């Protein structure tokens, strides 16, 4: 029995004058209805490019997309443009990071939400408007019958994001992709939006992919996590497992470079040295090796020459990691955890 | 086993980091030498500790900034004011840091800009190093610019794309006539090295650097004149998480080395907790709570601070299943053109009562280093039923003036902390 959404060996390559940019290079994951997957990584790691591929947003002339994206038994990559257009916004919907630039400033919010409905349903403008009001109410906009005629600039940031969510969910999609849905928002508004997304997911029984660089959002929202680096998955598993027993130095780096709002103040803040690599000319072997501080624990020059496979980790079957280290669990417990969370070590 | 000793907080990341200096020095044209591949040494840090006895280098009192709102049409009359900052008082200790947090539109950035005198305040005093600079003329401000510098949020728009890094960082030296032209370049290279950039890259342009490296350039520019106070306005919020930590640690290094005081403006409560031993929370132009780090994060007394803290996702806690209950704040921040009467937070406050609409709560000192502006101040779940401030303000519990009451304590808006404070539990004055 295959999953509701099953992505296999997805590659998105952009040919440029300087060479091929391998923005996504062999990505595989599964997602069930009602579950949430978090895709985490730095800018340029390929998170957004991969999700745009699921929506079929890459122009065939500028991007080479290969692999398999099975949604409910249908391979989205094999569909014609016309068939894909019919599904986009209906079966698969997306919420963008910046709601101000994702909305048209000349049309009212209600008009734009209604349009999303009318594209897929043969109804009058009046019906679409009523449906838009209903959705605005559902996402918690006060006085929806009045606000429906407002323009995007009359909405606050949080309300705009709610309106985007209303637009995304108006056709009752079975897969919702949220690309950095709360990055542009204040924490209190972020909390409201995350709560709303969780409520709606329960009601609509949708599969949700949340793309984010914020591990806090991942921790609160997701069932599974996929950590991406330089176009590839470097760690994949259940959210709890990955956040409590990460086995890949890049994930360690992400966890150690965020300060906490609670816990021991003697915890160290340890950044990842250097910058994310260029995808035009990625490092040989493991793409993370130039920034990795645990390279000396791997014998020989494995890290610089051989790309590690995505293999099961040391603890559970479903936890995959891409690293040559043989005892990452021990390294994490002994070297990383005592520095970043001295108070948690005692609890364990 | 581990080569890391947790006690050495200044440890540089050990060997194994390629330093592409050699390529540059050997002048190999075809060597991979783009600025973005330079890996700067990084340091690691625990949270900064503050010295409570340090003298204040900056003292701000009753600072106000009202921006006029003009009507449309030919005759543009002033029809109102945006009360961006409305009576803010605080101190920044020499060589220490104060964090200023709050949601967008709360006036934290405006406060930062007032202190660097990018705006002239409507009212109030800004006492820097013994001199009131709130009314200083443009000419008089020039020497001040050496002392107070700013780091901006967006490293993409705050560097002139047509100037090389060398001229961006060297410009302050030229403007202030500090060094003869010949000595500027060596100083620029020294600064580049301090902020972890390759000193040979002085003739490159901002677009050749990544976001984190551009922010380092902005920091180098701010350091050029060896300021005593740096106003950092969201210095890391535009950067990727791993790069954020690099820049925060760099700022900590610089503070230790040069004794620079920071006013750290940010919306990220976790970053502020790490960087600032003392934190002020702003809401709609006012400080609602100010305290040392331990108090503010572990025992916040203002319902807004409590809600703000509960809204921050906590990775390490969530991972071990310790999920905290979020306090839901309904709605948005009201307009600062026409703020709510009394307490400005009352429209979204779960505790609000009659008195909150009638009387504005004073910023009352309730602990050694803890002030809070709430009629019902108390730890989460222990808020009192009756307003604690009624007696002090000479009103009854619903906020109407009570002729029988005698205001017992002077609740002014003084910056800094007094030796005595109002004890919430005993409802009397207390001291250490």
Interface residues (C-beta under 8 A of the other chain):
Chain A: X42 X43 X142 X156 X157 X158 X159 X186 X187 X188 X189 X190 X191 X192 X194 X195 X213 X214 X215 X216 X217 X218 X219 X220 X239 X240 X243 X244 X253 X254 X255 X256 X257 X258 X259 X260 X261 X262 X263 X265 X266 X267 X268 X269 X270 X271 X272 X273 X274 X275 X276 X278 X281 X290 X291 X293 X295 X296 X334 X335 X338 X339 X341 X342 X344 X347
Chain B: X1 X2 X4 X6 X9 X13 X14 X16 X17 X18 X32 X34 X36 X37 X39 X40 X41 X42 X44 X45 X46 X47 X103 X104 X210 X211 X212 X213 X240 X241 X242 X243 X244 X245 X246 X248 X249 X267 X269 X270 X271 X273 X274 X293 X294 X297 X298 X307 X308 X309 X310 X311 X312 X313 X314 X315 X316 X317 X318 X319 X320 X321 X323 X326 X328 X329 X331 X332
